[in-house]
């Protein structure tokens, strides 16, 4: 039977009240003591306890490692009465350089991998603190932070660490509490320190000003952040959505004439092994097409996942599919939730913080640490001064002191008599009684005086620091700047703009390329550096390994980031980027252009215009084979469809010959195959819509047609090149301005030796030319080697040709300072923007002029 007094201890309780109270207690315990970081040091209790225990064990940088089991056991026995896995998992995460931007524990052994491999058991691994962790713990023994009893009241543990750097923002944090969660991304140390320093100097900084210093998250795994809207949101409100993308490059395998996508960096917290597995599964399910092989070539030197593509695959399309269907594009949902000390009760409460608030809380904490540290040092200095003053009195009266001590019965009486005789304190008397006889030497007496002087100077310095907040703030800034200089590094994660859809060009290095298109419809891009300058009249080099009866028909120079407006002979316009073309070696023919734009095999490319902006201030100037010209605003061609848009209305029997950019005040020169030319003002042609025919530019004689057009933009000379390899330069002034629609004047005296005209272009002496022949020969020569002659002269030989070969295309490049014969790196800049024109060589414009027939 139950004893009567036992029944009295049973208290009646409503079940809903009991559950409510118990759940609240449990929730607060999880929130404050387990799942959320402190805004001041950025650590959860378990991480703080691991670092403090390792510091107590003497596991400092430069000292020997100790088994992780030692650390886990020490933390469990002294500070963290939970499962050993929770402690070891926390230690492991602080070792992983793919989890923390600046690791806090230096591990030796297997601590897991980005493939999701788990760490070895703690009996196999070893650990010690990193230098960054030491910065969090520095001065913890100087009463800089509050301590609290541990779980069994045997020991004390710190409530927070001194935190020499803003660890919450630098390393980030994540955790799920009860009814709330935190997910703070890591940042770059240099950026955060610069923001702290700026906020100290100007507490009224606006969030936009802080964003100029803190660009955004800086993940340890690198990769890309797409767009700045999410960054603005979390920095201003404490919540935001960060879109992350893997870093991948498109490489060309010249042996198999195939492309491959190489992944070198992943979004934060993405498992590489699972990503590879997911890609393989999607290929098996045929949700990803165009992939022929997949392999992980990662090693200790870095990550490298290779996705080999089929011959007919378009790399850009496959890459976009990978981003869409796999974790190569992931989202990081930012919730800046941390525990903040209540200003009145000092109790920790969870709060969602903006970037500025996080920095302000850290500055406040660090300022308090400096105050308490300075006060601690001052107390120690005052105590030392007190002792030294007593020792000085004893030395000055040494004979009397010795006599007094010898006459005393015991130590307590000696101490009492010293205090009474010389007005000393108990501690001073104790120090005198413990003083060594060596202190009585002359040298030691001088050292005593010197130390007393130094201590008094230190006291004055420390008091001045405590009296001046501005000095304390200067100390705060100085320590942070020194730390950033020692441990800071460059950003790993690149932030790309979200102006429009994310472009693959963000993954492509900017480089000058030679773009070639053959008569058979093959295209490629080749680094310009693979071509070398040669003397005039040489034999040149084989530029392409072409099929029989195929020949190089188009030749351009452009940056990989340039927009390409491609105009076909039937008057349509297509839109591409240079990097979307297949890259291949100089002696390969490339891939069919039908893989890139939607055209029939017999369609011919007539012009390529390069630009970065589609503005109303610039126009496209068209000319056709039959001499028709038209002008239309560039802005009307900014959004071509996949099957092209109508660029100009072409009459039956006619075809588009050339398109160039103009700026409303240029003269235009048209040249014909039979050596005639006409120059007229651009203003003679009114602006028209896209789907229009145009007006007559030149009146052609029978059996003649237009072979090219020049839009004059500078004082230069006009170069004429014939199909038999002759060329000559003439002053632009020799081409007088006429009215549009006339027959024109002679530009070259044609003979059997010259052949028909194939190109007319505007050049200066510093330019260089690249000539291509139908048999695939390329030669590069300097314009300065071509003398300036009269308008109807025949010129000089530019290239030696076989009897059955003719010049098919001519392009202009800008020479650099390389000597002839060296590897030439042509200085071609970005494509033109607003107010610039593509015909300017320095702006990487449309360099092809010539029919090739």
Secondary structure, DSSP 8 states (H G I E B T S, - for coil): ---HHHHHT-----HHHHHHHHHHHHHHHHIIIIIS-BTTT---HHHHHHHHHHHHTT--TTS--EEHHHHHHHHHHHT--S-HHHHHHHHHHHH-TTT-SS-SEEEES----TT------TTT-EEEE-HHHHHHHTTTTTT-S-EEE-TTSSSEEESS---SS-HHHHH-EEEE-SS-EEEE----HHHHHHHHHHHHH-TT--HHHHHTT--S---TT--EEE-SHHHHHHHHHSEEEEEEE-EEEEEEETTTTEEEEEEEE--TT--HHHHHHHHHHHHHTTSS-SEEEEEE--BTTB--EEEEE-TT--HHHHHHHHHHHSTTEEEEEEE-EEEEE-TTT--EEEEE--HHHHHHHHHHHHHHHHHHHHHHHHHHHHHHHHHHHHHHHHHHTHHHHHHHHHH-SSHHHHHHHHHHHH---HHHHHHHHT--GGGGSHHHHHHHHHHHHHHHHHHHHHHHHHH-HHHHHHHHHHHHHHHHHHH----SSEEE--SSS--GGGGS---EEEEEEETTSEEEEEEGGGSB---TT---EE-----TT--EEEEEEEETT-EEEEEETTSEEEEEEGGGS-B--TTS--EEGGGTS---TT--EEEEEEES---SS-EEEEEETTSEEEEEEGGGGSS--TT-EE-S---TT--EEEEEEE-SS-EEEEEETTSEEEEEEGGGS-B--SS---EE-----TT--EEEEEEE-SS-EEEEEETTSEEEEEEGGGS-B--TTS--EE-----TTT-SEEEEEEE-TTEEEEEEETTSEEEEEEGGGS-B--TT---EE-S---TT--EEEEEEEE--S--TTSB--------B-TT--TT-GGGT---------
